[in-house]
Amino acid sequence: MFILLTIVFLTINIKAIFAGPILRETCNEITLARHLNETQEIPIPDDIKSKAVCFILFGISYILVNFLYLAAAYSVDLLRWPTLIMISMCVGKLVFTTVSKSKEYNSIPKYSFSRTLRSMLGVTYYGYILSQLM
């Protein structure tokens, strides 16, 4: 199971480097619907509401599984400091993530320097853990 999760996280990070973040289009749809609701009083369609609920549930479960994975990876990691860096990156991302309250619509870009750097570090880390497991 641990090898499977390592491969899944490795694949997600590789996809994020080359094709942008997962569920970017869905997040942009939700953000646009919320923006139109706030500025022009257009009601949010039910399918967008259900996408938003699924998006939030996916995000929470992804974060939870990632933290459980990193806690288990600490015992597999021989050096320990790569796992501590990944845990601090995840905690920092949670703490310093803010929800924009601006009145203008800003879509999520396909690429950004920080997201690409985080994904490259993730590929390096999960590749390292995979090599420890083999």
Buried (B, 14 or more C-beta within 10 A) or exposed (E): EEEEBBEEBBEBBBEBBEEBBBBBEBBBBBBEBBBBBEEEEEEEEEEBEEBBEEBEEEEEEBEEEBBEBBEBBBEEBEEEEBBEEBBEBBEEEEEEEEEEEEEEBEEBEEEEEEBBEBBBBBBBBBBBBBEBEE
